[in-house]
Amino acid sequence: MIVIEDKPDPPDDSLLGLYQGVPLTERSVFSHQIEPDIIYIFQKNIEAIAGNDPQEIRRQVRITVMHELGHYFGLDEEQLAVLEDT
């Protein structure tokens, strides 16, 4: 599920998105009652760094969603940074 929020709570102007859930790499057939995975997108922060340019906003949303999906698949920040640099 993807949820769009104005800003994170507590406020953090550098946070564009957030994955909340259990990464696939940490799940097993014995896992019970796992809450639904949620990707939060923080609209005001994305608009601020994109300069309110609609094309740049779309680009940044795509980058942010792909980054948070990486967390869903079990990638950490270091692994994502390597992938994002290629």
RAWODA-V525122 format. One record per residue. N is the residue number from 0. RES is the residue in three letters. NEAR is the number of other ideal C-beta (glycine too) atoms within 8 Angstrom. Layout:
n: <N;N>
res: <RES;RES>
near: <NEAR;NEAR>
//
This chain:
n: <0;1;2;3;4;5;6;7;8;9;10;11;12;13;14;15;16;17;18;19;20;21;22;23;24;25;26;27;28;29;30;31;32;33;34;35;36;37;38;39;40;41;42;43;44;45;46;47;48;49;50;51;52;53;54;55;56;57;58;59;60;61;62;63;64;65;66;67;68;69;70;71;72;73;74;75;76;77;78;79;80;81;82;83;84;85>
res: <MET;ILE;VAL;ILE;GLU;ASP;LYS;PRO;ASP;PRO;PRO;ASP;ASP;SER;LEU;LEU;GLY;LEU;TYR;GLN;GLY;VAL;PRO;LEU;THR;GLU;ARG;SER;VAL;PHE;SER;HIS;GLN;ILE;GLU;PRO;ASP;ILE;ILE;TYR;ILE;PHE;GLN;LYS;ASN;ILE;GLU;ALA;ILE;ALA;GLY;ASN;ASP;PRO;GLN;GLU;ILE;ARG;ARG;GLN;VAL;ARG;ILE;THR;VAL;MET;HIS;GLU;LEU;GLY;HIS;TYR;PHE;GLY;LEU;ASP;GLU;GLU;GLN;LEU;ALA;VAL;LEU;GLU;ASP;THR>
near: <6;8;8;6;10;5;9;11;5;4;6;7;6;5;9;10;12;9;12;7;10;8;10;7;6;6;8;4;3;4;7;4;3;8;6;6;10;10;15;14;14;14;10;8;14;14;9;8;8;11;6;6;7;6;6;9;12;8;9;12;10;8;9;12;12;8;11;13;10;11;12;12;9;8;8;6;5;6;9;12;8;8;9;8;5;4>
//
